[in-house]
């Protein structure tokens, strides 16, 4: 190797390493009026409250986005994610929020089934080139409700952003619950506030 070319080579290598180390593409905040799809089960639908006081409705008020409520009570992760392709075709959202898995836990479905269901959501969103954020669902343990570790592990392996909406803490507050596993209107407002904070942290919502 000729010495005069060494500095150029070093610069080229440094630039290549810099580009490789930049990580995920920069997320741009979504402007008011943007369509966002909230996919989920009864906690997204708003069981325990009214459609106007569901978490997607509160999130729309907090963000000024158009938030589509894609929640169906009783859906497992597989059932919810099987609905995603048609919802993407219908609404063409700029972002999908996936809040599924509670019914998998209640029915004691194996973790592999839950992960497979969530993977279907990721595949559908990626095929449509639409970003997706996974919202962690809590499970009931000896210390009460807390986010299931499965979500963080799955999100890391699947390379998708994860957000903790703090549902476990909200369910521990009697004033925010409609029943053992659902929130009331005030609870869903608090849930939406937590989701908005996480989306702000991820860059999808302006400070």
Secondary structure, DSSP 4 states (H G I P E B T S, - for coil): --HHHHHHHHHHHHHHHHHHTT-SPPPPPPPTT-EEEEEESHHHHTTTS-GGGSHHHHHHHHH--EEEEEE-TT--HHHHHHHHHHHHHHH--SEEEEE--HHHHHTT--HHHHHHHHHHHHHHHHHTT-EEEEEP-EEEETTEEEE-HHHHHHHHHHT-EEE---HHHHHT-GGGBSSSS-B-HHHHHHHHHHHHHHHHHHTSS--
